[in-house]
Amino acid sequence: MKTTPWINLLLGISLATSVQAGERRFAYNYDTETLPSGAWEYEQWVTWKHYSMKNRYDFRHELEYGITDKLQLGLYLVDWRYDKIEAKPDKVDYRDTAVELIYQLSDPHKYFLGSALYGEVAVGDEKVELEAKFLLQKNIGPFVAVYNLILEAEWEGENLEQLDEKVGVWGNSLGVSYAIGSTGLSVGLEALHEQEFPDWRGSNKHLFYAGPNLSYRIDRFFGVVAGLTQISDDAGEADNQVRLIVGASF
């Protein structure tokens, strides 16, 4: 496993967000709970990724709405990216705008397991992406454990009329979180696994990340931060990444 500097950044962001709060316990996983009917929520995402020759910052601005108590709509108003590359000019790119739906099959507070279906469609200047997830959640007292099964199909190219690069992705993600009394603070761990299938034929290397997370909530405000280190030693992917999500329900 690599020894890397992301821990210092994670701790710094955690202190900065301690005045925030949130219902969301995970940064890289989805749970199975949905917004009540008629409720709104705004989330601001920032993801830092460190590569051998560059640092990348991904930004997402998301608005969520509870259509019913079991069906939630999410709008990624804009996803964009800032790359700081060694010996090259900095680069800013618009990535996509997306729509997601989450349908809760079973409530984790009422049944042995919570479950939900997730679907997403993202369209940008140079890409189209479809993503589906099957979500599971188990609550045991102050502990919450989640699992996400992930399937993706991506088309990329110079423009929407020339999407000649096709990639299939399947993955798994896990999260465990422990609520510390009634403080609103939770701590836990997250892990992520992905495998790509270029041109949807044959398999590529497996990619693994793992690391700690910290979340805090107070009233209608929330925040979560998680730092992951790559443990699969793929030189073409980020060595470390930290994701911060803050938001509010209204």
C-alpha positions as CSV (number, residue, x, y, z in Angstrom):
1,M,0.0,0.0,0.0
2,K,1.3,3.5,-0.8
3,T,2.0,6.0,2.0
4,T,0.6,9.3,0.8
5,P,-0.2,12.8,1.9
6,W,-4.0,12.7,1.6
7,I,-4.5,12.1,5.4
8,N,-3.4,15.7,6.1
9,L,-5.8,17.1,3.6
10,L,-8.6,14.9,4.9
11,L,-8.1,16.2,8.4
12,G,-8.0,19.8,7.3
13,I,-11.2,19.5,5.4
14,S,-12.8,17.6,8.3
15,L,-12.1,20.5,10.6
16,A,-13.4,23.0,8.1
17,T,-16.7,21.2,7.8
18,S,-17.2,20.6,11.5
19,V,-19.5,23.7,11.5
20,Q,-21.6,22.1,8.8
21,A,-23.9,19.1,9.1
22,G,-25.6,16.4,7.2
23,E,-27.8,13.4,6.9
24,R,-25.5,11.8,4.3
25,R,-23.0,9.5,5.9
26,F,-21.0,8.4,2.8
27,A,-19.2,10.2,0.1
28,Y,-18.6,7.4,-2.4
29,N,-21.6,5.2,-1.5
30,Y,-25.4,5.7,-1.7
31,D,-27.7,4.6,1.0
32,T,-31.3,3.5,0.4
33,E,-33.1,6.4,2.1
34,T,-35.0,8.9,0.0
35,L,-36.3,12.4,0.6
36,P,-39.9,12.7,1.8
37,S,-42.5,13.8,-0.8
38,G,-42.2,17.5,-1.6
39,A,-38.8,17.9,0.1
40,W,-35.8,19.6,-1.6
41,E,-32.1,19.2,-1.0
42,Y,-29.0,20.9,-2.5
43,E,-25.6,19.2,-2.5
44,Q,-22.2,20.6,-3.4
45,W,-19.5,18.1,-4.3
46,V,-15.8,18.6,-4.6
47,T,-13.4,15.7,-5.4
48,W,-9.6,16.1,-5.4
49,K,-7.6,13.4,-7.2
50,H,-3.8,13.2,-7.1
51,Y,-2.0,11.6,-10.0
52,S,1.8,11.3,-10.5
53,M,1.9,14.3,-12.9
54,K,-1.2,16.3,-12.0
55,N,-3.9,17.2,-9.6
56,R,-7.6,17.1,-10.6
57,Y,-10.6,18.8,-9.0
58,D,-14.1,17.7,-9.9
59,F,-17.1,19.8,-9.0
60,R,-20.8,18.8,-9.0
61,H,-23.8,21.0,-8.2
62,E,-26.8,18.8,-7.4
63,L,-30.5,19.5,-6.6
64,E,-32.7,16.7,-5.3
65,Y,-36.5,16.5,-4.9
66,G,-38.8,13.9,-3.3
67,I,-41.4,13.0,-5.9
68,T,-43.0,10.6,-3.5
69,D,-41.8,9.1,-0.2
70,K,-40.1,6.4,-2.2
71,L,-39.1,8.1,-5.4
72,Q,-36.4,10.7,-5.5
73,L,-35.3,12.9,-8.5
74,G,-31.7,14.3,-8.7
75,L,-30.5,16.9,-11.2
76,Y,-26.8,17.4,-11.7
77,L,-27.0,21.0,-12.8
78,V,-23.4,20.9,-14.0
79,D,-20.3,18.7,-13.6
80,W,-17.0,20.4,-14.3
81,R,-13.3,19.8,-13.9
82,Y,-10.1,21.7,-13.2
83,D,-6.8,20.0,-14.0
84,K,-3.5,21.4,-12.7
85,I,-0.8,19.6,-14.8
86,E,3.0,19.8,-14.4
87,A,4.7,21.8,-17.1
88,K,1.4,22.5,-18.9
89,P,-1.3,25.2,-18.7
90,D,-4.1,24.6,-16.3
91,K,-7.3,23.3,-17.9
92,V,-11.0,23.7,-17.1
93,D,-13.6,21.4,-18.7
94,Y,-17.4,21.2,-18.6
95,R,-18.1,17.5,-18.2
96,D,-21.9,16.9,-18.3
97,T,-25.4,17.5,-17.0
98,A,-27.3,14.5,-15.6
99,V,-30.6,13.2,-14.2
100,E,-30.9,10.5,-11.6
101,L,-33.8,8.6,-10.1
102,I,-33.7,6.5,-6.9
103,Y,-36.6,4.2,-6.0
104,Q,-36.7,2.7,-2.6
105,L,-37.8,-0.9,-2.5
106,S,-37.6,-1.4,1.3
107,D,-37.1,1.0,4.2
108,P,-34.0,0.0,6.3
109,H,-35.9,1.3,9.4
110,K,-38.8,-1.0,8.9
111,Y,-37.3,-4.2,7.3
112,F,-34.3,-6.4,7.8
113,L,-32.5,-4.8,4.8
114,G,-33.1,-1.6,3.1
115,S,-32.9,-1.7,-0.7
116,A,-33.2,0.7,-3.7
117,L,-32.7,1.0,-7.4
118,Y,-30.6,3.9,-8.9
119,G,-30.6,5.1,-12.5
120,E,-28.6,7.9,-14.1
121,V,-28.3,9.5,-17.6
122,A,-25.5,12.0,-18.1
123,V,-24.9,13.9,-21.4
124,G,-21.9,16.3,-22.1
125,D,-20.3,17.8,-25.1
126,E,-18.1,14.7,-25.6
127,K,-19.8,11.9,-23.7
128,V,-22.9,10.0,-22.9
129,E,-23.1,7.8,-19.8
130,L,-25.7,5.4,-18.4
131,E,-25.4,4.1,-14.9
132,A,-27.4,1.7,-12.8
133,K,-27.0,0.7,-9.2
134,F,-28.5,-1.8,-6.8
135,L,-28.3,-0.4,-3.3
136,L,-28.5,-2.3,0.0
137,Q,-28.4,-0.9,3.6
138,K,-28.4,-2.5,7.1
139,N,-28.9,-0.5,10.3
140,I,-27.8,-2.0,13.6
141,G,-28.1,0.5,16.4
142,P,-25.5,3.3,15.8
143,F,-24.0,1.3,12.9
144,V,-25.0,1.7,9.2
145,A,-23.6,-0.6,6.5
146,V,-24.2,-0.1,2.8
147,Y,-23.3,-1.9,-0.4
148,N,-23.7,-0.7,-4.0
149,L,-23.5,-2.9,-7.1
150,I,-22.6,-0.6,-10.1
151,L,-23.0,-1.0,-13.8
152,E,-22.0,1.7,-16.3
153,A,-22.0,2.2,-20.1
154,E,-19.9,5.1,-21.5
155,W,-19.5,6.6,-25.0
156,E,-16.9,9.3,-25.5
157,G,-15.5,11.1,-28.5
158,E,-14.7,14.5,-30.0
159,N,-18.4,15.4,-30.1
160,L,-21.8,13.8,-29.6
161,E,-21.9,12.8,-33.3
162,Q,-18.5,10.9,-33.0
163,L,-18.7,8.8,-29.9
164,D,-16.3,6.2,-31.0
165,E,-14.9,5.2,-27.6
166,K,-17.1,2.7,-25.8
167,V,-16.4,1.4,-22.3
168,G,-18.4,-0.8,-19.9
169,V,-17.7,-0.7,-16.2
170,W,-18.9,-2.8,-13.3
171,G,-18.0,-2.2,-9.7
172,N,-18.8,-2.7,-6.1
173,S,-18.6,-0.2,-3.2
174,L,-18.9,-0.7,0.6
175,G,-19.4,1.6,3.5
176,V,-19.6,1.3,7.2
177,S,-20.5,4.2,9.6
178,Y,-20.8,4.6,13.3
179,A,-22.8,7.4,14.9
180,I,-21.1,8.8,18.0
181,G,-24.0,9.3,20.5
182,S,-26.2,12.3,19.8
183,T,-23.4,14.5,18.7
184,G,-24.4,14.4,15.0
185,L,-20.9,13.1,14.2
186,S,-20.3,9.7,12.5
187,V,-17.0,8.0,11.5
188,G,-16.5,5.1,9.2
189,L,-14.8,3.4,6.3
190,E,-15.4,3.2,2.5
191,A,-14.1,1.0,-0.2
192,L,-14.5,1.1,-4.0
193,H,-13.8,-1.5,-6.7
194,E,-14.1,-1.0,-10.5
195,Q,-13.3,-3.1,-13.6
196,E,-13.4,-1.6,-17.1
197,F,-14.3,-3.4,-20.3
198,P,-12.9,-1.4,-23.3
199,D,-15.3,-1.7,-26.3
200,W,-17.4,-3.9,-24.0
201,R,-15.1,-6.9,-24.8
202,G,-12.5,-8.3,-22.5
203,S,-11.6,-7.1,-19.1
204,N,-9.0,-4.6,-17.9
205,K,-7.3,-4.3,-14.6
206,H,-9.2,-4.3,-11.3
207,L,-9.0,-0.9,-9.5
208,F,-9.3,-0.8,-5.6
209,Y,-9.6,2.2,-3.3
210,A,-10.2,2.3,0.5
211,G,-10.1,4.8,3.3
212,P,-11.9,6.6,6.2
213,N,-14.8,8.9,6.2
214,L,-16.3,11.5,8.6
215,S,-19.8,13.0,8.5
216,Y,-21.6,15.6,10.6
217,R,-25.2,16.8,10.7
218,I,-27.0,19.6,12.5
219,D,-30.7,20.5,11.8
220,R,-31.0,20.7,8.0
221,F,-27.3,21.1,7.2
222,F,-24.9,18.3,6.6
223,G,-21.4,17.5,5.4
224,V,-19.3,14.4,4.7
225,V,-15.6,13.9,3.8
226,A,-13.8,10.7,2.8
227,G,-10.3,10.0,1.7
228,L,-9.4,7.0,-0.4
229,T,-6.0,5.5,-1.3
230,Q,-5.4,3.3,-4.3
231,I,-4.4,-0.2,-3.2
232,S,-4.3,-1.8,-6.6
233,D,-1.1,0.0,-7.9
234,D,-2.5,1.2,-11.3
235,A,-0.2,4.0,-12.5
236,G,-2.8,5.4,-14.8
237,E,-5.3,6.1,-12.1
238,A,-5.3,8.5,-9.2
239,D,-3.1,7.5,-6.3
240,N,-5.3,9.3,-3.7
241,Q,-8.6,11.1,-3.7
242,V,-10.6,13.1,-1.2
243,R,-14.3,13.9,-1.6
244,L,-16.2,16.6,0.3
245,I,-20.0,16.9,0.1
246,V,-21.9,19.6,1.9
247,G,-25.6,20.5,1.6
248,A,-28.9,21.5,3.1
249,S,-32.5,20.2,3.1
250,F,-35.3,22.7,2.6
